[in-house]
Amino acid sequence: MSKYKVFYLDDEKDDLTQPIKKKLESNKVLEVSLEKPNNFEMELDRLIEELKDCKALILDLQLNGPQEGTSDKNGEKFKVRYQAPPLAQMIRTLASEGTIPDLPIILCSTEDKIKDSFSRDFTSHDLFDWTFLKDDIDEETVNKIVSLINGYHILNKNKKNFSSSLDRDYDELDERILSRFIIEDNPPIHEIARVIFKDIVQPTGVLINELTLASRLGIDISESKKSWNDLLDKYFNSAKYNGVFSESWNRWWNDKVIDVFEELTNENLASLDATSRVELLIEHTEFKELIASKPIELFDSNNFWNICEITKKPLDPFEGFKISGKEEPKPWQDYSYVSLFAIVTEPDLISKSGIKIHPTDTGRLSFERKKID
């Protein structure tokens, strides 16, 4: 199997970056070219040449560390004075102009730097396809990089054939999702990739992940064990998302999940509580060991539809508290939620995750906390 060549730019010393390179190359799928940054103009010239043979670009967030012994073309030592976002912006511009290939730009850094700098700079988030932490590199990290590379390849091949890229008739979806690209003659691939990945694949809405799927079916995954996976394989495989980026982001079409449930039970999924949903699945399938989920502590409802972002357990969105994001969800997206139990028992994790309660729910949260204090 051929390797994917990746260009990785990082200003840290070799004893810190070489282990990262080694981890990224551990399963022999990626070939990482690790370099330290030049001054801005020289770096652009180098990337224009290097990226012609690369499938992805990985950038350390802060490239402006000390460059001891580094010299420019005139032999004079210099200090890098830029960070990853302006470099990424120029790469995106050059790709739009056709100077270099359009490819995934992936950000890597430490948790503290992401939280202190990048998380506050919303304007630069759309420049990067994905972000990973240097301390958390594993096989899944590599698989996700490969999935992004393959996704770009498919989008380059399909261009504006969104039905092929999503592996579903685009006319069945909300026409607003990709509407801006319909009227553009030659939209940049990275723009299409960004909207599909960040507006469809990542958020809950048109697509849902496995935990949200379990919440909507009312099933406790850990208690149901093998029956859960067998149920998905036999009855909900037709609802599986197989479009771009699906190799490493397991998703299901929400509307198809609802349709499958109705075909099986002749009942509307959203109108039932978890106990009723599971009883119907047991009645109409051969999986008799399915177990219904129970409400999170301090909650009563089992009309589950979403999950708590901290406990990862199912909740009724009418009991949960909406999380405030950098912008309001689009019409086809859901809010993310956090439970009262998580707020009360995991304040440090709430803070570390950067979770803030949506202004429309702060009053209700204050009222609910007074009831238990």
C-alpha positions, 0 to 999 in steps of 0.5 A: 500500500502506498503511503500518503505524504504529509508536510508537517511544520513545527518550531519545537525542538527535535526531541519534542517533534520527532516523537510526534513524527514517529507516532504519525508514521507508526502504522506505515500509512503516512510519510511525514516530512517534518520541517521548522518554519522559515520566515513568511515569504520563504515559507510560502515559496517552500510550501508552493513546491513541497505541497505539489507532492503532498496530500495534507499539511499539518501546522503547529499552532504557534510557529514563532518560537526561537529559531536558534541557528536558523538562517535565511538565504543571506545567511542571517539568523531570524525569528519567525513572527507569524503563527499558523492561521495567517500561513493557512490563509495564504495556502487557502488563497493559493489553492483557490488560485490553482497555484497549489493543490487543494488539500486538508490543513490540519492544526496540532498543538497542546491543550493549553495553547488551543484553549488560551489562543485558538479557541478564542479566535473564531475567525481562524477556525474555518481555515483548518479542517481538523485539530488534534492534540500532540499528547493524544496521537494514536491510531485513530488520529492517523485514521482521521488524517487519512479519512480527510485526505481521501475525502478531499480526493473524492471531492476533487473527483466529484466536484459539484456532484454532491449526491456522489460525495454524500452517497445520497440523493442530494435532492432529499436533503435540505437544499440550503446546506450546500446551496451557495455552491450550486450557483458558483462556477468553480467553488474551492474544494476546501470550502465544500469540504469545510461545509460538509465536514463542519455543517453536516458530519460533525454536528448533530442534525442531518447526521447523528453519531452512535451515542445520539443514535442510541439515545434516540432508540432508547438503548443502553449500549453498555447493558445491551452489549452484543445485541446493540451492534447486531441490531445496527448491522441487521436493521439500521445499516441502510441508515448508515452514512457512507459519504466523504469522511465516513471512514473515521466519523461513524454517522447515521442519517437521522431521517432514515433512522426514523424511517427504519424504526417506523417500518419495523414497529409502525410507530413514530420514534419521537412520540415514544419514551425510551422504555416504549421504543425498546419494548417495540424493538424487542417485540419486532426483532430477534434481539430480546436482550436490549436494555432501555437507558435510564435518566441521568441523575437529577433528571426524570424524563426518558424521552431521550433525543440528545446526549449530555456532552460531559457524561455522554449519557442520553437526555431529554433536551427539554431537561438538558441545558443548551450549550452556547457555541460560537454561533447559533446552530443552522436550521438543520442542526441541533443544539448541544446539551449538558446535564444538571448532574454534570454541571453540579458534579464536574465543574472543573471538566465543564470549565476545561471543556469551555462549556458555557450555558446558552443565555436562554437557559441560564435563568432555568439553570439558576432555578434548578440549582436552587432546588438542589442546593 
